[in-house]
Every structure is written in C-alpha cells, then in structure tokens.
C-alpha cells in the first residue's frame, strides 16, 4: 500500500488541535506591526509572535514560520524578530514588508516553553508510544488553524517556511495538511536511511526520532505527499545535516511525484555552503512565495 498522509499522521501521533488567542499586544515599527500573542492550545498557554504590514487592505497571503533548533532553547519564536547566526537576517520584518502576515510560535521545549530538557520531554513521550516531533507538529498545525482563521489572512494563500528543525516542521506539516499552499524549506531535506549509513544522523536532536517511520517512508517519500503543491528546497553541499548523497537519494524519491506538475518543484543546491541560509537562498524564497502566494 502506498504511503499516505493518514499513515504518516498515525506514525507521528499527530493530533488536530485548535489555537485560541487569549491576548494580544501590538507594536508598530514604521511600515510593519508586531503582534505578541497568547494562544491557548489544549491546556497549554503558548507564545506566538506575528508580523504584518502596517497598512494593508483586504485579506493578505500568510506564512507559517517554523523556528530552528541550533541548541537555542531559550529563543523559540523570537527567531522571527531577532534572527539567528545562520540566517542572513530576521525574516519577520522582511516578510511583512513584502506583504505577508507571518506567524511563529514557541515549539515545545523552546522559548517560554523551555521548562524541561529535550531529552526528558522526548523520553517521556517515547515511553507513551509518542514522539516529541509529533507534539511539535500538532501544535504547529494548531497555529496554522489560527492563522487561517484571521480576518486579515487569505486562507487559500498560506505558505510554510523554515530552516533546519523549521525546515522539517514546514515540509512535514505540508505533507499532512493541504491548507499549506506552498512550502519553502532550507537545510534539512535528506534521506534518513542514508544519514544513518553515513553516521550523520546523530547531528539531529532526539526530538526528531519517530519510531517505525523508516520501515515505511523517508524524507523524499514524505515530501512527495506535498505534490502537486509548489515546493522549494534549498541545501548547502557542505552541510553535515544534509550530505549530498542523502539529498540525492531523497530527491530521487521526490522528483517523480512532480512529473505532472512542471515548474512546481525547485532545488537550490549551493557548493561549499554549510548549515546556513545564503543571500541566494533568501532571494529564491522571496521569489518563490511571490510567484505562488502572490
């Protein structure tokens, strides 16, 4: 039987959740606005940070931003405003100036939710037959539901973006949820079986461990569930978290899914580049969302 979004959801322990905004504080910074949100997701109070154009009429395209890991447990959603050392610069203001409403929430164990260690959280969930990444994706899906329900957002034009952990959050959620109209992901697309073969898998945190996944699917198989929706993949060829052989094998599984959708799958592979965003990647991301979200 072909791998499906339903089966993927079962392996992850993915849950459909709602996010309700309980409070909002607004800051205006010239041509863009920051909203500091409190979202109720199940029984959890979760910080959300949203950027949007200061002056806009009608429903706008939007981007669900998955923040990275990088060992920055205290950062979380602040990445949208402050950037990281491996980003060209913060993307929240940039996306707002380009006309997008962009939302990022703290993932479990990050930002204001960094109250237990990654190891402790992951081990507790694994004992219960669940995964930490399944929890993250469930909350990320709730953030998508909140974003799609806003009056200033055109729910038919929501994209997903992320680098590193945010890359996997973005393309895995897009594989599960077709409300994501287009996805651009950086620096973590790879074949995990090959990562294990090369001894490169231990560079990932335990958060990404999903029991039984590789018996049925891998990175390319999962990304193929997104087809025919547009997908941009950016990698650095010197990145230890996406070695060229692992990218090649994942791409070989993914590319056939887009045979009937010419122009909707793009790969930007940069020689000599490690685990980082580059100006070329940023330019490609802005052009990609401009083309597909308008």
C-alpha positions as CSV (number, residue, x, y, z in Angstrom):
1,X,0.0,0.0,0.0
2,X,1.3,3.5,-0.9
3,X,2.4,5.7,1.9
4,X,-0.3,8.2,2.8
5,X,-0.8,11.3,4.9
6,X,-3.2,9.3,7.1
7,X,-0.5,6.7,7.7
8,X,2.1,9.4,8.3
9,X,-0.2,11.0,10.8
10,X,-0.6,7.7,12.7
11,X,3.1,7.1,12.9
12,X,3.7,10.6,14.3
13,X,0.8,10.5,16.8
14,X,-0.4,13.7,15.1
15,X,-3.4,15.4,16.7
16,X,-5.7,18.0,15.3
17,X,-5.7,20.9,17.7
18,X,-7.2,24.4,18.0
19,X,-5.4,27.5,19.0
20,X,-7.4,30.3,20.6
21,X,-6.0,33.8,21.0
22,X,-6.4,34.9,24.6
23,X,-4.5,38.1,24.5
24,X,-2.6,40.4,22.1
25,X,-0.2,43.3,22.4
26,X,0.7,45.3,19.4
27,X,3.8,47.3,18.4
28,X,4.1,49.4,15.3
29,X,7.5,49.7,13.8
30,X,7.1,52.1,10.9
31,X,5.9,50.1,8.0
32,X,5.2,46.8,9.9
33,X,3.4,45.7,13.0
34,X,4.4,43.1,15.6
35,X,1.6,41.2,17.5
36,X,2.7,39.5,20.7
37,X,0.1,36.7,21.1
38,X,-1.0,34.3,23.8
39,X,-2.5,31.2,22.2
40,X,-4.4,28.5,24.1
41,X,-3.6,25.2,22.6
42,X,-5.4,22.4,24.5
43,X,-4.4,23.1,28.1
44,X,-1.2,25.0,27.2
45,X,-0.5,28.7,27.1
46,X,1.8,29.3,24.1
47,X,3.6,32.4,23.0
48,X,3.1,33.4,19.4
49,X,4.8,36.3,17.5
50,X,3.2,37.7,14.4
51,X,4.4,40.3,11.9
52,X,2.2,42.0,9.3
53,X,2.2,45.1,7.1
54,X,1.3,48.3,8.9
55,X,-1.0,49.4,6.1
56,X,-2.9,46.8,4.1
57,X,-6.4,46.3,2.9
58,X,-8.2,43.0,2.5
59,X,-7.0,39.5,3.2
60,X,-3.3,39.0,2.7
61,X,-1.1,36.0,1.9
62,X,0.5,34.5,5.0
63,X,3.5,32.4,6.1
64,X,3.6,29.9,8.9
65,X,7.2,30.1,10.2
66,X,8.8,27.1,11.9
67,X,11.7,28.2,14.1
68,X,15.0,26.4,14.1
69,X,16.8,24.4,16.9
70,X,20.5,25.1,16.9
71,X,20.6,24.5,20.6
72,X,18.9,27.8,21.2
73,X,16.3,26.5,23.6
74,X,15.6,30.0,25.1
75,X,15.0,31.6,21.7
76,X,12.0,29.9,20.1
77,X,9.6,32.3,18.4
78,X,11.9,35.2,18.9
79,X,13.8,34.0,15.9
80,X,11.2,35.7,13.8
81,X,12.3,39.1,15.1
82,X,15.9,38.6,16.1
83,X,17.2,36.1,13.5
84,X,19.9,33.5,14.2
85,X,23.6,33.3,13.4
86,X,22.9,31.1,10.4
87,X,20.3,33.3,8.9
88,X,21.1,36.3,6.7
89,X,18.9,38.4,9.0
90,X,15.5,38.3,10.7
91,X,12.7,37.4,8.4
92,X,9.6,38.7,10.2
93,X,10.1,42.3,9.2
94,X,11.2,41.3,5.7
95,X,8.1,39.2,5.1
96,X,5.9,41.9,6.5
97,X,7.4,44.5,4.1
98,X,6.8,42.0,1.3
99,X,3.1,41.9,2.1
100,X,2.8,38.8,4.3
101,X,1.2,38.1,7.6
102,X,3.8,35.7,9.3
103,X,3.3,33.7,12.5
104,X,5.8,31.8,14.6
105,X,5.0,30.0,17.9
106,X,7.3,28.5,20.6
107,X,7.7,24.8,19.9
108,X,7.6,22.5,23.0
109,X,10.9,22.8,24.9
110,X,11.8,26.2,23.3
111,X,11.3,29.8,24.2
112,X,8.9,30.3,27.1
113,X,8.3,26.5,27.0
114,X,11.9,25.6,27.7
115,X,11.0,24.3,31.2
116,X,12.2,20.7,30.6
117,X,15.1,19.4,28.6
118,X,14.7,17.9,25.1
119,X,15.9,14.6,26.4
120,X,13.4,14.4,29.3
121,X,10.5,15.5,27.1
122,X,11.3,13.1,24.2
123,X,11.9,10.1,26.5
124,X,8.7,10.6,28.4
125,X,6.7,10.7,25.1
126,X,8.6,7.7,23.7
127,X,7.6,5.7,26.7
128,X,4.0,6.5,25.9
129,X,4.5,5.5,22.2
130,X,4.5,9.1,21.0
131,X,7.3,11.4,19.7
132,X,8.3,14.9,20.6
133,X,8.2,15.9,16.9
134,X,4.6,14.6,16.7
135,X,3.8,17.0,19.6
136,X,5.6,19.9,17.8
137,X,3.7,19.2,14.6
138,X,0.4,19.0,16.4
139,X,1.0,22.5,17.9
140,X,2.3,23.8,14.6
141,X,-0.9,22.6,12.9
142,X,-2.9,24.5,15.6
143,X,-1.0,27.6,14.8
144,X,-1.9,27.1,11.1
145,X,-5.6,26.8,12.0
146,X,-5.4,30.1,14.0
147,X,-3.6,31.8,11.1
148,X,-6.1,30.6,8.5
149,X,-9.0,31.9,10.6
150,X,-7.7,35.5,10.9
151,X,-9.8,38.2,9.1
152,X,-6.6,39.7,7.6
153,X,-5.4,36.4,6.1
154,X,-6.4,34.8,2.8
155,X,-6.7,31.1,3.9
156,X,-6.1,29.9,0.3
157,X,-2.7,31.6,0.2
158,X,-0.8,30.3,3.2
159,X,2.8,29.2,2.8
160,X,5.2,27.5,5.2
161,X,8.9,28.3,5.8
162,X,11.7,27.1,8.0
163,X,15.4,26.3,8.3
164,X,16.9,23.2,10.0
165,X,14.3,22.0,12.5
166,X,11.9,24.6,11.0
167,X,12.6,23.0,7.6
168,X,11.3,19.6,8.8
169,X,8.4,21.3,10.6
170,X,7.4,23.0,7.4
171,X,7.6,20.2,4.9
172,X,6.3,17.5,7.2
173,X,3.2,19.7,8.1
174,X,2.7,20.5,4.5
175,X,2.7,16.7,3.8
176,X,0.0,16.3,6.4
177,X,-2.1,19.4,5.7
178,X,-3.1,20.6,2.3
179,X,-4.1,24.1,3.6
180,X,-0.4,24.9,3.1
181,X,-0.4,26.1,-0.5
182,X,3.4,26.3,-1.0
183,X,6.4,25.4,1.1
184,X,10.0,26.6,1.1
185,X,12.4,24.7,3.3
186,X,16.1,25.1,4.0
187,X,19.0,23.0,5.2
188,X,17.4,19.7,6.4
189,X,16.0,17.8,3.4
190,X,17.7,14.4,3.4
191,X,17.2,10.6,3.2
192,X,17.4,9.5,6.8
193,X,18.5,5.9,6.0
194,X,21.5,7.4,4.2
195,X,22.1,9.7,7.2
196,X,22.4,6.6,9.4
197,X,24.6,4.8,6.8
198,X,26.9,7.8,6.8
199,X,26.9,8.2,10.6
200,X,25.4,11.7,10.1
201,X,22.1,11.1,11.9
202,X,23.4,11.9,15.4
203,X,23.7,15.5,14.4
204,X,19.9,15.7,14.8
205,X,18.4,16.1,18.3
206,X,16.3,13.3,19.8
207,X,13.2,15.4,19.1
208,X,13.2,14.1,15.5
209,X,13.1,10.4,16.5
210,X,9.8,8.9,15.2
211,X,9.6,5.1,16.0
212,X,8.9,2.9,13.0
213,X,9.0,5.7,10.4
214,X,11.8,4.3,8.3
215,X,10.0,1.0,7.8
216,X,7.5,2.8,5.6
217,X,8.9,6.2,4.5
218,X,11.8,8.6,4.3
219,X,12.5,12.2,3.6
220,X,11.7,12.1,-0.1
221,X,8.6,9.9,0.4
222,X,7.2,12.4,2.9
223,X,8.0,15.4,0.7
224,X,6.3,13.6,-2.2
225,X,3.0,13.9,-0.3
226,X,3.0,17.6,-0.9
227,X,2.8,17.2,-4.7
228,X,1.5,18.9,-6.8
229,X,1.7,21.9,-4.5
230,X,4.8,24.1,-5.1
231,X,7.9,23.2,-3.1
232,X,11.3,24.9,-2.9
233,X,14.2,23.1,-1.3
234,X,17.5,24.8,-0.5
235,X,20.6,23.0,0.7
236,X,24.3,23.6,1.2
237,X,26.5,20.9,-0.2
238,X,28.9,21.1,2.8
239,X,26.1,20.8,5.3
240,X,26.6,17.8,7.7
241,X,22.9,17.6,8.3
242,X,22.1,17.2,4.6
243,X,25.0,15.4,3.0
244,X,24.9,15.4,-0.8
245,X,24.3,11.6,-1.1
246,X,21.4,11.9,1.4
247,X,19.9,14.8,-0.6
248,X,20.4,12.9,-3.9
249,X,18.5,9.9,-2.7
250,X,15.7,11.9,-1.1
251,X,15.4,13.9,-4.4
252,X,15.2,10.7,-6.4
253,X,12.2,9.6,-4.4
254,X,10.6,13.0,-4.5
255,X,11.1,14.1,-8.1
256,X,8.7,11.6,-9.8
257,X,5.8,12.9,-7.7
258,X,6.0,16.2,-9.7
259,X,6.2,14.7,-13.2
260,X,2.7,16.1,-13.9
261,X,3.4,19.5,-12.2
262,X,6.2,21.1,-14.2
263,X,7.8,24.1,-12.6
264,X,6.4,23.5,-9.1
265,X,9.4,21.7,-7.7
266,X,12.7,23.6,-7.3
267,X,16.0,22.7,-5.8
268,X,18.8,25.2,-5.0
269,X,22.0,23.4,-4.1
270,X,24.9,25.6,-3.1
271,X,28.5,24.3,-3.3
272,X,30.8,24.9,-0.3
273,X,27.9,26.1,1.9
274,X,27.2,24.6,5.3
275,X,24.2,24.6,7.5
276,X,23.1,28.2,6.8
277,X,21.0,30.5,4.7
278,X,22.7,32.4,1.9
279,X,21.6,35.5,0.1
280,X,20.8,33.4,-3.0
281,X,18.5,31.2,-0.9
282,X,16.8,34.3,0.5
283,X,16.3,35.7,-2.9
284,X,14.9,32.3,-4.1
285,X,12.5,32.1,-1.2
286,X,11.1,35.6,-1.8
287,X,10.7,34.9,-5.5
288,X,9.1,31.6,-4.8
289,X,6.4,32.9,-2.4
290,X,5.9,35.9,-4.6
291,X,5.1,33.6,-7.5
292,X,2.9,31.1,-5.7
293,X,1.2,33.2,-3.0
294,X,1.1,36.5,-4.9
